[in-house]
Amino acid sequence: MKRWFFVTAILFFLVSTPAFAQQHGDFSVLKMDRDVVEDVFVQGDDIYVKVDKAHWGESFTVKISNENMAGYRTWLSGAEEMPVKVYQSQKENRRGYTYRVNTAAKYVEYWMDGKPVLHLERAL
């Protein structure tokens, strides 16, 4: 009985763990602060992050890399961090989403107030 329970428990964790990861286009969510981020919309290499209305006035910083939380790449501006704001136009289309971030990086991180609020990994 114990052996059956042990095997079942291992199989459950091996099979169900990937199911808990959220998939958005080519990206999997590694970390998401649900108090700040409501959703992620990905279209090709374009990423839009839906932000909770309480944080629409906040500044977000985006970092990209090919390593997990390290080896940050530079943007076209030459900086390792790119500031993005939340789109607040009267048009409903992307209202409440951050402006578009276009990248082919493996890892994409959104930071607010020095803390990561979203960490994405591109599937290979």
Jmol script that loads the backbone (N, CA, C; Angstrom):
load data "model"
ATOM      1  N   MET A   1       0.820  -1.190   0.000  1.00  0.00           N
ATOM      2  CA  MET A   1       0.000   0.000   0.000  1.00  0.00           C
ATOM      3  C   MET A   1       0.869   1.261   0.000  1.00  0.00           C
ATOM      4  N   LYS A   2       1.894   1.275   0.849  1.00  0.00           N
ATOM      5  CA  LYS A   2       2.774   2.440   0.912  1.00  0.00           C
ATOM      6  C   LYS A   2       3.494   2.644  -0.416  1.00  0.00           C
ATOM      7  N   ARG A   3       3.898   1.548  -1.026  1.00  0.00           N
ATOM      8  CA  ARG A   3       4.613   1.641  -2.306  1.00  0.00           C
ATOM      9  C   ARG A   3       3.697   2.221  -3.381  1.00  0.00           C
ATOM     10  N   TRP A   4       2.453   1.790  -3.425  1.00  0.00           N
ATOM     11  CA  TRP A   4       1.502   2.294  -4.393  1.00  0.00           C
ATOM     12  C   TRP A   4       1.270   3.791  -4.187  1.00  0.00           C
ATOM     13  N   PHE A   5       1.112   4.214  -2.931  1.00  0.00           N
ATOM     14  CA  PHE A   5       0.908   5.631  -2.623  1.00  0.00           C
ATOM     15  C   PHE A   5       2.116   6.449  -3.055  1.00  0.00           C
ATOM     16  N   PHE A   6       3.312   5.950  -2.775  1.00  0.00           N
ATOM     17  CA  PHE A   6       4.550   6.653  -3.137  1.00  0.00           C
ATOM     18  C   PHE A   6       4.661   6.812  -4.654  1.00  0.00           C
ATOM     19  N   VAL A   7       4.416   5.761  -5.406  1.00  0.00           N
ATOM     20  CA  VAL A   7       4.487   5.808  -6.865  1.00  0.00           C
ATOM     21  C   VAL A   7       3.414   6.752  -7.417  1.00  0.00           C
ATOM     22  N   THR A   8       2.224   6.695  -6.889  1.00  0.00           N
ATOM     23  CA  THR A   8       1.145   7.571  -7.334  1.00  0.00           C
ATOM     24  C   THR A   8       1.484   9.034  -7.057  1.00  0.00           C
ATOM     25  N   ALA A   9       2.026   9.306  -5.890  1.00  0.00           N
ATOM     26  CA  ALA A   9       2.390  10.682  -5.540  1.00  0.00           C
ATOM     27  C   ALA A   9       3.468  11.218  -6.476  1.00  0.00           C
ATOM     28  N   ILE A  10       4.466  10.419  -6.776  1.00  0.00           N
ATOM     29  CA  ILE A  10       5.533  10.850  -7.687  1.00  0.00           C
ATOM     30  C   ILE A  10       4.964  11.106  -9.080  1.00  0.00           C
ATOM     31  N   LEU A  11       4.143  10.201  -9.571  1.00  0.00           N
ATOM     32  CA  LEU A  11       3.539  10.394 -10.893  1.00  0.00           C
ATOM     33  C   LEU A  11       2.666  11.640 -10.933  1.00  0.00           C
ATOM     34  N   PHE A  12       1.913  11.892  -9.874  1.00  0.00           N
ATOM     35  CA  PHE A  12       1.078  13.084  -9.817  1.00  0.00           C
ATOM     36  C   PHE A  12       1.919  14.347  -9.939  1.00  0.00           C
ATOM     37  N   PHE A  13       3.009  14.431  -9.197  1.00  0.00           N
ATOM     38  CA  PHE A  13       3.852  15.623  -9.244  1.00  0.00           C
ATOM     39  C   PHE A  13       4.555  15.772 -10.585  1.00  0.00           C
ATOM     40  N   LEU A  14       4.986  14.680 -11.178  1.00  0.00           N
ATOM     41  CA  LEU A  14       5.660  14.755 -12.466  1.00  0.00           C
ATOM     42  C   LEU A  14       4.718  15.172 -13.584  1.00  0.00           C
ATOM     43  N   VAL A  15       3.498  14.698 -13.542  1.00  0.00           N
ATOM     44  CA  VAL A  15       2.538  14.981 -14.604  1.00  0.00           C
ATOM     45  C   VAL A  15       1.861  16.330 -14.398  1.00  0.00           C
ATOM     46  N   SER A  16       1.534  16.686 -13.162  1.00  0.00           N
ATOM     47  CA  SER A  16       0.728  17.885 -12.935  1.00  0.00           C
ATOM     48  C   SER A  16       1.539  19.154 -12.790  1.00  0.00           C
ATOM     49  N   THR A  17       2.812  19.089 -12.475  1.00  0.00           N
ATOM     50  CA  THR A  17       3.596  20.305 -12.282  1.00  0.00           C
ATOM     51  C   THR A  17       3.586  21.202 -13.507  1.00  0.00           C
ATOM     52  N   PRO A  18       3.811  20.713 -14.726  1.00  0.00           N
ATOM     53  CA  PRO A  18       3.734  21.605 -15.874  1.00  0.00           C
ATOM     54  C   PRO A  18       2.340  22.197 -16.092  1.00  0.00           C
ATOM     55  N   ALA A  19       1.320  21.515 -15.632  1.00  0.00           N
ATOM     56  CA  ALA A  19      -0.034  22.028 -15.811  1.00  0.00           C
ATOM     57  C   ALA A  19      -0.278  23.279 -14.987  1.00  0.00           C
ATOM     58  N   PHE A  20       0.461  23.472 -13.895  1.00  0.00           N
ATOM     59  CA  PHE A  20       0.295  24.646 -13.061  1.00  0.00           C
ATOM     60  C   PHE A  20       0.936  25.879 -13.693  1.00  0.00           C
ATOM     61  N   ALA A  21       1.889  25.707 -14.584  1.00  0.00           N
ATOM     62  CA  ALA A  21       2.543  26.835 -15.250  1.00  0.00           C
ATOM     63  C   ALA A  21       1.586  27.423 -16.270  1.00  0.00           C
ATOM     64  N   GLN A  22       1.458  28.739 -16.254  1.00  0.00           N
ATOM     65  CA  GLN A  22       0.592  29.396 -17.221  1.00  0.00           C
ATOM     66  C   GLN A  22       1.353  29.628 -18.507  1.00  0.00           C
ATOM     67  N   GLN A  23       0.708  29.373 -19.622  1.00  0.00           N
ATOM     68  CA  GLN A  23       1.315  29.546 -20.932  1.00  0.00           C
ATOM     69  C   GLN A  23       0.680  30.745 -21.611  1.00  0.00           C
ATOM     70  N   HIS A  24       1.506  31.653 -22.112  1.00  0.00           N
ATOM     71  CA  HIS A  24       1.046  32.825 -22.847  1.00  0.00           C
ATOM     72  C   HIS A  24       1.862  32.906 -24.121  1.00  0.00           C
ATOM     73  N   GLY A  25       1.271  32.490 -25.230  1.00  0.00           N
ATOM     74  CA  GLY A  25       2.013  32.462 -26.487  1.00  0.00           C
ATOM     75  C   GLY A  25       3.206  31.542 -26.352  1.00  0.00           C
ATOM     76  N   ASP A  26       4.385  32.060 -26.682  1.00  0.00           N
ATOM     77  CA  ASP A  26       5.622  31.280 -26.563  1.00  0.00           C
ATOM     78  C   ASP A  26       6.207  31.319 -25.165  1.00  0.00           C
ATOM     79  N   PHE A  27       5.560  31.985 -24.213  1.00  0.00           N
ATOM     80  CA  PHE A  27       6.125  32.181 -22.879  1.00  0.00           C
ATOM     81  C   PHE A  27       5.378  31.418 -21.799  1.00  0.00           C
ATOM     82  N   SER A  28       6.146  30.958 -20.813  1.00  0.00           N
ATOM     83  CA  SER A  28       5.602  30.394 -19.586  1.00  0.00           C
ATOM     84  C   SER A  28       5.853  31.402 -18.475  1.00  0.00           C
ATOM     85  N   VAL A  29       4.918  31.512 -17.553  1.00  0.00           N
ATOM     86  CA  VAL A  29       5.067  32.418 -16.423  1.00  0.00           C
ATOM     87  C   VAL A  29       5.829  31.696 -15.321  1.00  0.00           C
ATOM     88  N   LEU A  30       6.992  32.238 -14.941  1.00  0.00           N
ATOM     89  CA  LEU A  30       7.766  31.691 -13.838  1.00  0.00           C
ATOM     90  C   LEU A  30       7.359  32.327 -12.512  1.00  0.00           C
ATOM     91  N   LYS A  31       7.021  33.630 -12.560  1.00  0.00           N
ATOM     92  CA  LYS A  31       6.592  34.361 -11.364  1.00  0.00           C
ATOM     93  C   LYS A  31       5.627  35.443 -11.801  1.00  0.00           C
ATOM     94  N   MET A  32       4.514  35.591 -11.063  1.00  0.00           N
ATOM     95  CA  MET A  32       3.561  36.652 -11.344  1.00  0.00           C
ATOM     96  C   MET A  32       2.982  37.150 -10.031  1.00  0.00           C
ATOM     97  N   ASP A  33       3.173  38.426  -9.746  1.00  0.00           N
ATOM     98  CA  ASP A  33       2.584  39.047  -8.568  1.00  0.00           C
ATOM     99  C   ASP A  33       1.144  39.413  -8.925  1.00  0.00           C
ATOM    100  N   ARG A  34       0.186  38.637  -8.455  1.00  0.00           N
ATOM    101  CA  ARG A  34      -1.220  38.811  -8.804  1.00  0.00           C
ATOM    102  C   ARG A  34      -1.817  40.106  -8.244  1.00  0.00           C
ATOM    103  N   ASP A  35      -1.142  40.747  -7.291  1.00  0.00           N
ATOM    104  CA  ASP A  35      -1.615  42.036  -6.791  1.00  0.00           C
ATOM    105  C   ASP A  35      -1.346  43.140  -7.802  1.00  0.00           C
ATOM    106  N   VAL A  36      -0.388  42.927  -8.699  1.00  0.00           N
ATOM    107  CA  VAL A  36       0.014  43.928  -9.683  1.00  0.00           C
ATOM    108  C   VAL A  36      -0.396  43.513 -11.095  1.00  0.00           C
ATOM    109  N   VAL A  37      -0.098  42.288 -11.469  1.00  0.00           N
ATOM    110  CA  VAL A  37      -0.315  41.802 -12.836  1.00  0.00           C
ATOM    111  C   VAL A  37      -1.582  40.950 -12.896  1.00  0.00           C
ATOM    112  N   GLU A  38      -2.486  41.307 -13.803  1.00  0.00           N
ATOM    113  CA  GLU A  38      -3.714  40.528 -13.988  1.00  0.00           C
ATOM    114  C   GLU A  38      -3.577  39.479 -15.079  1.00  0.00           C
ATOM    115  N   ASP A  39      -2.857  39.835 -16.162  1.00  0.00           N
ATOM    116  CA  ASP A  39      -2.759  38.915 -17.287  1.00  0.00           C
ATOM    117  C   ASP A  39      -1.600  39.329 -18.181  1.00  0.00           C
ATOM    118  N   VAL A  40      -1.247  38.449 -19.090  1.00  0.00           N
ATOM    119  CA  VAL A  40      -0.199  38.714 -20.073  1.00  0.00           C
ATOM    120  C   VAL A  40      -0.764  38.362 -21.440  1.00  0.00           C
ATOM    121  N   PHE A  41      -0.551  39.258 -22.410  1.00  0.00           N
ATOM    122  CA  PHE A  41      -0.973  39.005 -23.778  1.00  0.00           C
ATOM    123  C   PHE A  41       0.271  39.003 -24.654  1.00  0.00           C
ATOM    124  N   VAL A  42       0.492  37.901 -25.370  1.00  0.00           N
ATOM    125  CA  VAL A  42       1.666  37.768 -26.225  1.00  0.00           C
ATOM    126  C   VAL A  42       1.197  37.520 -27.652  1.00  0.00           C
ATOM    127  N   GLN A  43       1.819  38.266 -28.564  1.00  0.00           N
ATOM    128  CA  GLN A  43       1.535  38.086 -29.980  1.00  0.00           C
ATOM    129  C   GLN A  43       2.877  38.103 -30.700  1.00  0.00           C
ATOM    130  N   GLY A  44       3.375  36.911 -31.058  1.00  0.00           N
ATOM    131  CA  GLY A  44       4.717  36.808 -31.640  1.00  0.00           C
ATOM    132  C   GLY A  44       5.761  37.216 -30.613  1.00  0.00           C
ATOM    133  N   ASP A  45       6.573  38.215 -30.931  1.00  0.00           N
ATOM    134  CA  ASP A  45       7.584  38.717 -30.002  1.00  0.00           C
ATOM    135  C   ASP A  45       7.087  39.927 -29.215  1.00  0.00           C
ATOM    136  N   ASP A  46       5.826  40.301 -29.390  1.00  0.00           N
ATOM    137  CA  ASP A  46       5.249  41.446 -28.693  1.00  0.00           C
ATOM    138  C   ASP A  46       4.591  40.996 -27.397  1.00  0.00           C
ATOM    139  N   ILE A  47       4.925  41.685 -26.306  1.00  0.00           N
ATOM    140  CA  ILE A  47       4.385  41.345 -24.988  1.00  0.00           C
ATOM    141  C   ILE A  47       3.652  42.565 -24.436  1.00  0.00           C
ATOM    142  N   TYR A  48       2.423  42.345 -23.960  1.00  0.00           N
ATOM    143  CA  TYR A  48       1.637  43.362 -23.274  1.00  0.00           C
ATOM    144  C   TYR A  48       1.242  42.784 -21.920  1.00  0.00           C
ATOM    145  N   VAL A  49       1.386  43.557 -20.862  1.00  0.00           N
ATOM    146  CA  VAL A  49       1.057  43.086 -19.522  1.00  0.00           C
ATOM    147  C   VAL A  49      -0.137  43.875 -18.999  1.00  0.00           C
ATOM    148  N   LYS A  50      -1.209  43.167 -18.643  1.00  0.00           N
ATOM    149  CA  LYS A  50      -2.384  43.820 -18.068  1.00  0.00           C
ATOM    150  C   LYS A  50      -2.121  44.057 -16.586  1.00  0.00           C
ATOM    151  N   VAL A  51      -2.221  45.311 -16.210  1.00  0.00           N
ATOM    152  CA  VAL A  51      -1.874  45.733 -14.851  1.00  0.00           C
ATOM    153  C   VAL A  51      -3.152  46.041 -14.072  1.00  0.00           C
ATOM    154  N   ASP A  52      -3.172  45.659 -12.797  1.00  0.00           N
ATOM    155  CA  ASP A  52      -4.287  45.987 -11.925  1.00  0.00           C
ATOM    156  C   ASP A  52      -4.471  47.509 -11.898  1.00  0.00           C
ATOM    157  N   LYS A  53      -5.709  47.961 -11.927  1.00  0.00           N
ATOM    158  CA  LYS A  53      -6.015  49.391 -12.027  1.00  0.00           C
ATOM    159  C   LYS A  53      -5.341  50.215 -10.918  1.00  0.00           C
ATOM    160  N   ALA A  54      -5.147  49.651  -9.763  1.00  0.00           N
ATOM    161  CA  ALA A  54      -4.496  50.367  -8.661  1.00  0.00           C
ATOM    162  C   ALA A  54      -3.049  50.734  -8.985  1.00  0.00           C
ATOM    163  N   HIS A  55      -2.456  50.098 -10.001  1.00  0.00           N
ATOM    164  CA  HIS A  55      -1.046  50.324 -10.342  1.00  0.00           C
ATOM    165  C   HIS A  55      -0.858  50.967 -11.713  1.00  0.00           C
ATOM    166  N   TRP A  56      -1.918  51.541 -12.281  1.00  0.00           N
ATOM    167  CA  TRP A  56      -1.814  52.134 -13.608  1.00  0.00           C
ATOM    168  C   TRP A  56      -0.832  53.299 -13.652  1.00  0.00           C
ATOM    169  N   GLY A  57      -0.636  54.010 -12.582  1.00  0.00           N
ATOM    170  CA  GLY A  57       0.275  55.152 -12.568  1.00  0.00           C
ATOM    171  C   GLY A  57       1.720  54.786 -12.271  1.00  0.00           C
ATOM    172  N   GLU A  58       1.988  53.537 -12.001  1.00  0.00           N
ATOM    173  CA  GLU A  58       3.335  53.080 -11.635  1.00  0.00           C
ATOM    174  C   GLU A  58       4.254  52.998 -12.853  1.00  0.00           C
ATOM    175  N   SER A  59       5.532  53.033 -12.583  1.00  0.00           N
ATOM    176  CA  SER A  59       6.537  52.808 -13.625  1.00  0.00           C
ATOM    177  C   SER A  59       7.035  51.376 -13.505  1.00  0.00           C
ATOM    178  N   PHE A  60       7.190  50.745 -14.637  1.00  0.00           N
ATOM    179  CA  PHE A  60       7.705  49.387 -14.687  1.00  0.00           C
ATOM    180  C   PHE A  60       9.025  49.407 -15.442  1.00  0.00           C
ATOM    181  N   THR A  61       9.912  48.521 -15.070  1.00  0.00           N
ATOM    182  CA  THR A  61      11.193  48.378 -15.739  1.00  0.00           C
ATOM    183  C   THR A  61      11.260  46.979 -16.306  1.00  0.00           C
ATOM    184  N   VAL A  62      11.691  46.859 -17.553  1.00  0.00           N
ATOM    185  CA  VAL A  62      11.782  45.559 -18.202  1.00  0.00           C
ATOM    186  C   VAL A  62      13.246  45.227 -18.447  1.00  0.00           C
ATOM    187  N   LYS A  63      13.628  44.007 -18.057  1.00  0.00           N
ATOM    188  CA  LYS A  63      14.975  43.487 -18.287  1.00  0.00           C
ATOM    189  C   LYS A  63      14.849  42.233 -19.133  1.00  0.00           C
ATOM    190  N   ILE A  64      15.787  42.037 -20.044  1.00  0.00           N
ATOM    191  CA  ILE A  64      15.775  40.839 -20.893  1.00  0.00           C
ATOM    192  C   ILE A  64      17.117  40.127 -20.793  1.00  0.00           C
ATOM    193  N   SER A  65      17.087  38.812 -20.927  1.00  0.00           N
ATOM    194  CA  SER A  65      18.328  38.040 -20.867  1.00  0.00           C
ATOM    195  C   SER A  65      18.116  36.669 -21.497  1.00  0.00           C
ATOM    196  N   ASN A  66      19.219  35.987 -21.717  1.00  0.00           N
ATOM    197  CA  ASN A  66      19.160  34.598 -22.169  1.00  0.00           C
ATOM    198  C   ASN A  66      19.495  33.655 -21.037  1.00  0.00           C
ATOM    199  N   GLU A  67      19.716  34.216 -19.830  1.00  0.00           N
ATOM    200  CA  GLU A  67      19.976  33.440 -18.623  1.00  0.00           C
ATOM    201  C   GLU A  67      18.912  33.797 -17.602  1.00  0.00           C
ATOM    202  N   ASN A  68      18.645  32.895 -16.694  1.00  0.00           N
ATOM    203  CA  ASN A  68      17.626  33.104 -15.682  1.00  0.00           C
ATOM    204  C   ASN A  68      18.115  34.081 -14.618  1.00  0.00           C
ATOM    205  N   MET A  69      17.544  35.301 -14.602  1.00  0.00           N
ATOM    206  CA  MET A  69      17.858  36.360 -13.628  1.00  0.00           C
ATOM    207  C   MET A  69      19.326  36.780 -13.659  1.00  0.00           C
ATOM    208  N   ALA A  70      19.964  36.712 -14.812  1.00  0.00           N
ATOM    209  CA  ALA A  70      21.380  37.089 -14.929  1.00  0.00           C
ATOM    210  C   ALA A  70      21.716  37.377 -16.381  1.00  0.00           C
ATOM    211  N   GLY A  71      22.896  37.954 -16.606  1.00  0.00           N
ATOM    212  CA  GLY A  71      23.386  38.180 -17.956  1.00  0.00           C
ATOM    213  C   GLY A  71      22.491  39.078 -18.778  1.00  0.00           C
ATOM    214  N   TYR A  72      22.055  40.184 -18.190  1.00  0.00           N
ATOM    215  CA  TYR A  72      21.093  41.049 -18.859  1.00  0.00           C
ATOM    216  C   TYR A  72      21.648  41.641 -20.142  1.00  0.00           C
ATOM    217  N   ARG A  73      20.795  41.651 -21.160  1.00  0.00           N
ATOM    218  CA  ARG A  73      21.140  42.222 -22.460  1.00  0.00           C
ATOM    219  C   ARG A  73      20.766  43.688 -22.470  1.00  0.00           C
ATOM    220  N   THR A  74      21.334  44.415 -23.408  1.00  0.00           N
ATOM    221  CA  THR A  74      21.004  45.828 -23.520  1.00  0.00           C
ATOM    222  C   THR A  74      19.938  46.025 -24.589  1.00  0.00           C
ATOM    223  N   TRP A  75      19.134  47.057 -24.398  1.00  0.00           N
ATOM    224  CA  TRP A  75      18.133  47.464 -25.369  1.00  0.00           C
ATOM    225  C   TRP A  75      18.816  48.330 -26.427  1.00  0.00           C
ATOM    226  N   LEU A  76      18.094  48.755 -27.432  1.00  0.00           N
ATOM    227  CA  LEU A  76      18.658  49.595 -28.484  1.00  0.00           C
ATOM    228  C   LEU A  76      19.229  50.896 -27.931  1.00  0.00           C
ATOM    229  N   SER A  77      18.699  51.354 -26.801  1.00  0.00           N
ATOM    230  CA  SER A  77      19.182  52.585 -26.173  1.00  0.00           C
ATOM    231  C   SER A  77      20.550  52.393 -25.521  1.00  0.00           C
ATOM    232  N   GLY A  78      20.990  51.129 -25.357  1.00  0.00           N
ATOM    233  CA  GLY A  78      22.249  50.825 -24.696  1.00  0.00           C
ATOM    234  C   GLY A  78      22.095  50.532 -23.214  1.00  0.00           C
ATOM    235  N   ALA A  79      20.901  50.727 -22.661  1.00  0.00           N
ATOM    236  CA  ALA A  79      20.640  50.475 -21.239  1.00  0.00           C
ATOM    237  C   ALA A  79      20.171  49.036 -21.024  1.00  0.00           C
ATOM    238  N   GLU A  80      20.435  48.506 -19.824  1.00  0.00           N
ATOM    239  CA  GLU A  80      19.974  47.161 -19.476  1.00  0.00           C
ATOM    240  C   GLU A  80      18.511  47.152 -19.044  1.00  0.00           C
ATOM    241  N   GLU A  81      17.973  48.307 -18.704  1.00  0.00           N
ATOM    242  CA  GLU A  81      16.598  48.398 -18.251  1.00  0.00           C
ATOM    243  C   GLU A  81      15.821  49.342 -19.157  1.00  0.00           C
ATOM    244  N   MET A  82      14.592  48.948 -19.491  1.00  0.00           N
ATOM    245  CA  MET A  82      13.745  49.801 -20.306  1.00  0.00           C
ATOM    246  C   MET A  82      12.495  50.153 -19.496  1.00  0.00           C
ATOM    247  N   PRO A  83      12.260  51.447 -19.269  1.00  0.00           N
ATOM    248  CA  PRO A  83      11.038  51.826 -18.542  1.00  0.00           C
ATOM    249  C   PRO A  83       9.822  51.710 -19.454  1.00  0.00           C
ATOM    250  N   VAL A  84       8.710  51.236 -18.904  1.00  0.00           N
ATOM    251  CA  VAL A  84       7.448  51.181 -19.638  1.00  0.00           C
ATOM    252  C   VAL A  84       6.334  51.696 -18.738  1.00  0.00           C
ATOM    253  N   LYS A  85       5.363  52.291 -19.359  1.00  0.00           N
ATOM    254  CA  LYS A  85       4.191  52.826 -18.653  1.00  0.00           C
ATOM    255  C   LYS A  85       2.959  52.024 -19.044  1.00  0.00           C
ATOM    256  N   VAL A  86       1.874  52.294 -18.343  1.00  0.00           N
ATOM    257  CA  VAL A  86       0.602  51.652 -18.638  1.00  0.00           C
ATOM    258  C   VAL A  86      -0.192  52.563 -19.572  1.00  0.00           C
ATOM    259  N   TYR A  87      -0.732  51.975 -20.641  1.00  0.00           N
ATOM    260  CA  TYR A  87      -1.524  52.677 -21.632  1.00  0.00           C
ATOM    261  C   TYR A  87      -2.856  53.066 -20.999  1.00  0.00           C
ATOM    262  N   GLN A  88      -3.156  54.388 -20.957  1.00  0.00           N
ATOM    263  CA  GLN A  88      -4.363  54.846 -20.282  1.00  0.00           C
ATOM    264  C   GLN A  88      -5.269  55.666 -21.182  1.00  0.00           C
ATOM    265  N   SER A  89      -5.224  55.438 -22.475  1.00  0.00           N
ATOM    266  CA  SER A  89      -6.067  56.153 -23.427  1.00  0.00           C
ATOM    267  C   SER A  89      -7.535  55.815 -23.184  1.00  0.00           C
ATOM    268  N   GLN A  90      -8.397  56.611 -23.774  1.00  0.00           N
ATOM    269  CA  GLN A  90      -9.831  56.336 -23.676  1.00  0.00           C
ATOM    270  C   GLN A  90     -10.232  55.118 -24.506  1.00  0.00           C
ATOM    271  N   LYS A  91      -9.397  54.735 -25.466  1.00  0.00           N
ATOM    272  CA  LYS A  91      -9.692  53.554 -26.280  1.00  0.00           C
ATOM    273  C   LYS A  91      -9.592  52.309 -25.403  1.00  0.00           C
ATOM    274  N   GLU A  92     -10.536  51.441 -25.513  1.00  0.00           N
ATOM    275  CA  GLU A  92     -10.596  50.247 -24.658  1.00  0.00           C
ATOM    276  C   GLU A  92      -9.648  49.134 -25.096  1.00  0.00           C
ATOM    277  N   ASN A  93      -9.137  49.186 -26.324  1.00  0.00           N
ATOM    278  CA  ASN A  93      -8.372  48.084 -26.897  1.00  0.00           C
ATOM    279  C   ASN A  93      -7.247  47.590 -25.991  1.00  0.00           C
ATOM    280  N   ARG A  94      -6.320  48.433 -25.620  1.00  0.00           N
ATOM    281  CA  ARG A  94      -5.187  48.029 -24.770  1.00  0.00           C
ATOM    282  C   ARG A  94      -5.135  48.831 -23.477  1.00  0.00           C
ATOM    283  N   ARG A  95      -6.226  49.442 -23.111  1.00  0.00           N
ATOM    284  CA  ARG A  95      -6.261  50.225 -21.886  1.00  0.00           C
ATOM    285  C   ARG A  95      -5.968  49.332 -20.686  1.00  0.00           C
ATOM    286  N   GLY A  96      -5.045  49.772 -19.844  1.00  0.00           N
ATOM    287  CA  GLY A  96      -4.671  48.994 -18.665  1.00  0.00           C
ATOM    288  C   GLY A  96      -3.525  48.038 -18.906  1.00  0.00           C
ATOM    289  N   TYR A  97      -3.041  47.971 -20.145  1.00  0.00           N
ATOM    290  CA  TYR A  97      -1.885  47.146 -20.478  1.00  0.00           C
ATOM    291  C   TYR A  97      -0.646  48.043 -20.572  1.00  0.00           C
ATOM    292  N   THR A  98       0.511  47.478 -20.326  1.00  0.00           N
ATOM    293  CA  THR A  98       1.742  48.220 -20.549  1.00  0.00           C
ATOM    294  C   THR A  98       1.926  48.398 -22.045  1.00  0.00           C
ATOM    295  N   TYR A  99       2.713  49.399 -22.407  1.00  0.00           N
ATOM    296  CA  TYR A  99       3.054  49.572 -23.809  1.00  0.00           C
ATOM    297  C   TYR A  99       3.780  48.319 -24.294  1.00  0.00           C
ATOM    298  N   ARG A 100       3.763  48.091 -25.576  1.00  0.00           N
ATOM    299  CA  ARG A 100       4.333  46.894 -26.193  1.00  0.00           C
ATOM    300  C   ARG A 100       5.835  46.790 -25.925  1.00  0.00           C
ATOM    301  N   VAL A 101       6.257  45.592 -25.562  1.00  0.00           N
ATOM    302  CA  VAL A 101       7.677  45.258 -25.461  1.00  0.00           C
ATOM    303  C   VAL A 101       7.928  44.196 -26.522  1.00  0.00           C
ATOM    304  N   ASN A 102       8.874  44.450 -27.399  1.00  0.00           N
ATOM    305  CA  ASN A 102       9.190  43.521 -28.478  1.00  0.00           C
ATOM    306  C   ASN A 102      10.584  42.971 -28.237  1.00  0.00           C
ATOM    307  N   THR A 103      10.690  41.659 -28.065  1.00  0.00           N
ATOM    308  CA  THR A 103      11.980  41.044 -27.801  1.00  0.00           C
ATOM    309  C   THR A 103      11.992  39.584 -28.213  1.00  0.00           C
ATOM    310  N   ALA A 104      13.173  39.112 -28.550  1.00  0.00           N
ATOM    311  CA  ALA A 104      13.367  37.696 -28.863  1.00  0.00           C
ATOM    312  C   ALA A 104      14.125  37.001 -27.731  1.00  0.00           C
ATOM    313  N   ALA A 105      14.271  37.679 -26.599  1.00  0.00           N
ATOM    314  CA  ALA A 105      15.019  37.127 -25.462  1.00  0.00           C
ATOM    315  C   ALA A 105      14.322  35.907 -24.875  1.00  0.00           C
ATOM    316  N   LYS A 106      15.093  35.053 -24.242  1.00  0.00           N
ATOM    317  CA  LYS A 106      14.546  33.858 -23.597  1.00  0.00           C
ATOM    318  C   LYS A 106      13.812  34.217 -22.306  1.00  0.00           C
ATOM    319  N   TYR A 107      14.365  35.153 -21.531  1.00  0.00           N
ATOM    320  CA  TYR A 107      13.756  35.571 -20.264  1.00  0.00           C
ATOM    321  C   TYR A 107      13.385  37.045 -20.322  1.00  0.00           C
ATOM    322  N   VAL A 108      12.207  37.372 -19.816  1.00  0.00           N
ATOM    323  CA  VAL A 108      11.739  38.748 -19.752  1.00  0.00           C
ATOM    324  C   VAL A 108      11.249  38.986 -18.330  1.00  0.00           C
ATOM    325  N   GLU A 109      11.738  40.067 -17.729  1.00  0.00           N
ATOM    326  CA  GLU A 109      11.387  40.383 -16.345  1.00  0.00           C
ATOM    327  C   GLU A 109      10.791  41.778 -16.279  1.00  0.00           C
ATOM    328  N   TYR A 110       9.663  41.911 -15.588  1.00  0.00           N
ATOM    329  CA  TYR A 110       9.051  43.205 -15.307  1.00  0.00           C
ATOM    330  C   TYR A 110       9.264  43.494 -13.824  1.00  0.00           C
ATOM    331  N   TRP A 111       9.818  44.659 -13.532  1.00  0.00           N
ATOM    332  CA  TRP A 111      10.120  45.066 -12.169  1.00  0.00           C
ATOM    333  C   TRP A 111       9.321  46.320 -11.815  1.00  0.00           C
ATOM    334  N   MET A 112       8.950  46.436 -10.541  1.00  0.00           N
ATOM    335  CA  MET A 112       8.293  47.625 -10.029  1.00  0.00           C
ATOM    336  C   MET A 112       8.828  47.880  -8.625  1.00  0.00           C
ATOM    337  N   ASP A 113       9.280  49.092  -8.382  1.00  0.00           N
ATOM    338  CA  ASP A 113       9.822  49.469  -7.068  1.00  0.00           C
ATOM    339  C   ASP A 113      10.928  48.523  -6.605  1.00  0.00           C
ATOM    340  N   GLY A 114      11.792  48.100  -7.529  1.00  0.00           N
ATOM    341  CA  GLY A 114      12.932  47.255  -7.172  1.00  0.00           C
ATOM    342  C   GLY A 114      12.607  45.791  -6.943  1.00  0.00           C
ATOM    343  N   LYS A 115      11.361  45.375  -7.216  1.00  0.00           N
ATOM    344  CA  LYS A 115      10.962  43.976  -7.026  1.00  0.00           C
ATOM    345  C   LYS A 115      10.400  43.411  -8.325  1.00  0.00           C
ATOM    346  N   PRO A 116      10.732  42.158  -8.640  1.00  0.00           N
ATOM    347  CA  PRO A 116      10.142  41.560  -9.850  1.00  0.00           C
ATOM    348  C   PRO A 116       8.658  41.273  -9.646  1.00  0.00           C
ATOM    349  N   VAL A 117       7.822  41.697 -10.600  1.00  0.00           N
ATOM    350  CA  VAL A 117       6.387  41.433 -10.510  1.00  0.00           C
ATOM    351  C   VAL A 117       5.942  40.446 -11.582  1.00  0.00           C
ATOM    352  N   LEU A 118       6.811  40.222 -12.591  1.00  0.00           N
ATOM    353  CA  LEU A 118       6.504  39.245 -13.631  1.00  0.00           C
ATOM    354  C   LEU A 118       7.804  38.719 -14.202  1.00  0.00           C
ATOM    355  N   HIS A 119       7.906  37.407 -14.328  1.00  0.00           N
ATOM    356  CA  HIS A 119       9.097  36.766 -14.886  1.00  0.00           C
ATOM    357  C   HIS A 119       8.619  35.730 -15.894  1.00  0.00           C
ATOM    358  N   LEU A 120       8.989  35.921 -17.155  1.00  0.00           N
ATOM    359  CA  LEU A 120       8.559  35.051 -18.240  1.00  0.00           C
ATOM    360  C   LEU A 120       9.748  34.285 -18.815  1.00  0.00           C
ATOM    361  N   GLU A 121       9.498  33.061 -19.267  1.00  0.00           N
ATOM    362  CA  GLU A 121      10.501  32.260 -19.948  1.00  0.00           C
ATOM    363  C   GLU A 121       9.926  31.809 -21.288  1.00  0.00           C
ATOM    364  N   ARG A 122      10.706  32.041 -22.344  1.00  0.00           N
ATOM    365  CA  ARG A 122      10.292  31.616 -23.688  1.00  0.00           C
ATOM    366  C   ARG A 122      10.554  30.123 -23.824  1.00  0.00           C
ATOM    367  N   ALA A 123       9.573  29.399 -24.322  1.00  0.00           N
ATOM    368  CA  ALA A 123       9.742  27.977 -24.596  1.00  0.00           C
ATOM    369  C   ALA A 123      10.614  27.825 -25.849  1.00  0.00           C
ATOM    370  N   LEU A 124      11.416  26.819 -25.865  1.00  0.00           N
ATOM    371  CA  LEU A 124      12.292  26.601 -27.027  1.00  0.00           C
ATOM    372  C   LEU A 124      11.594  25.901 -28.139  1.00  0.00           C
TER     373      LEU A 124
END
end "model"
wireframe off; spacefill off
backbone 0.3
color backbone group
